[in-house]
Amino acid sequence: MDSPVLRLSFRERIMELLMTSSEPLSVNEIARILEIDPSQSWEIYDHLEHIARTVRAKYGKLLLMDPPYCKKCGYVFKDLKKPKKPSRCPRCGSEWIEPPRFIIK
């Protein structure tokens, strides 16, 4: 007999994980927990935009993001319009960026 979790869509699985997590998770952590090929983890960012709208409308909750920051100079990417991991720091040019972390509260 199939587990109810296995019948959830990919987006629903991400939503469930972020609603039950005790701490914010990066896209790489989400991919690892859900056993997704790491090379496909970029798709999770696309799903997060839709998840944010869904949880607000359906559950009255918010998708919260700890913004990405530069590990070299500490620059925080506060003004992102979409959930994503920037490729380089606008202040120092470093590519050593800590990815954003997400949770639903």
C-alpha positions as CSV (number, residue, x, y, z in Angstrom):
1,M,0.0,0.0,0.0
2,D,1.3,3.4,-1.0
3,S,2.2,5.9,1.8
4,P,0.1,9.1,1.6
5,V,3.4,11.1,1.4
6,L,4.3,9.4,-1.8
7,R,1.1,10.6,-3.4
8,L,1.9,14.2,-2.8
9,S,3.1,16.3,-5.8
10,F,6.7,17.5,-5.7
11,R,5.5,21.0,-4.8
12,E,3.3,19.6,-1.9
13,R,6.3,17.6,-0.6
14,I,8.4,20.7,-0.5
15,M,5.5,22.6,1.2
16,E,5.0,19.8,3.8
17,L,8.8,19.7,4.5
18,L,9.0,23.5,5.1
19,M,5.9,23.5,7.3
20,T,7.1,20.8,9.5
21,S,10.8,21.8,9.7
22,S,12.0,23.3,13.0
23,E,14.6,25.4,11.2
24,P,15.0,27.1,7.8
25,L,16.4,24.9,5.0
26,S,18.5,25.7,1.9
27,V,17.5,24.3,-1.5
28,N,20.3,21.8,-1.3
29,E,19.1,20.6,2.0
30,I,15.5,20.3,0.6
31,A,16.9,18.3,-2.3
32,R,18.9,16.0,-0.1
33,I,15.9,15.3,2.3
34,L,13.5,14.7,-0.6
35,E,16.1,12.6,-2.4
36,I,16.2,14.8,-5.5
37,D,19.1,14.8,-7.9
38,P,21.3,17.8,-6.8
39,S,21.6,18.9,-10.4
40,Q,17.8,19.4,-10.5
41,S,17.7,21.4,-7.3
42,W,17.4,24.7,-9.2
43,E,13.8,23.6,-10.0
44,I,13.0,24.0,-6.3
45,Y,13.5,27.8,-6.6
46,D,10.7,27.9,-9.2
47,H,8.4,25.9,-7.0
48,L,9.1,28.2,-4.0
49,E,7.4,31.2,-5.8
50,H,4.2,29.2,-6.2
51,I,4.4,27.7,-2.7
52,A,4.6,31.3,-1.3
53,R,1.3,32.2,-2.9
54,T,-0.4,28.9,-2.1
55,V,0.5,28.9,1.7
56,R,-0.6,32.5,2.0
57,A,-4.0,31.9,0.3
58,K,-4.8,28.4,1.6
59,Y,-3.3,28.4,5.1
60,G,-2.7,32.0,6.0
61,K,1.0,31.2,6.5
62,L,4.1,32.8,5.0
63,L,7.1,31.4,3.2
64,L,10.0,33.1,5.1
65,M,13.5,33.4,3.6
66,D,16.7,34.0,5.4
67,P,18.4,36.0,2.7
68,P,21.6,34.8,1.0
69,Y,24.8,36.6,2.1
70,C,28.4,36.8,1.0
71,K,30.7,34.7,3.1
72,K,33.7,36.9,2.2
73,C,32.5,40.4,3.0
74,G,29.1,39.8,4.7
75,Y,26.9,41.6,2.2
76,V,23.3,40.5,2.7
77,F,21.0,40.2,-0.4
78,K,18.0,41.9,1.2
79,D,16.1,43.1,-1.9
80,L,15.6,39.9,-3.9
81,K,12.3,39.8,-5.8
82,K,12.4,36.0,-6.3
83,P,13.9,33.2,-4.2
84,K,17.3,32.4,-5.7
85,K,21.0,32.1,-4.9
86,P,22.9,35.0,-6.4
87,S,26.0,34.0,-8.4
88,R,28.3,36.7,-7.1
89,C,28.5,39.5,-4.6
90,P,27.9,43.0,-6.0
91,R,30.2,44.5,-3.3
92,C,33.3,42.3,-3.5
93,G,32.7,40.1,-6.5
94,S,33.1,36.9,-4.5
95,E,31.2,33.8,-5.6
96,W,31.4,32.4,-2.1
97,I,27.6,33.0,-1.4
98,E,25.7,31.3,1.4
99,P,22.4,30.3,-0.1
100,P,19.0,31.5,1.2
101,R,17.1,29.3,3.6
102,F,13.3,28.8,3.7
103,I,10.7,27.9,6.2
104,I,6.9,28.2,6.4
105,K,5.4,29.8,9.5
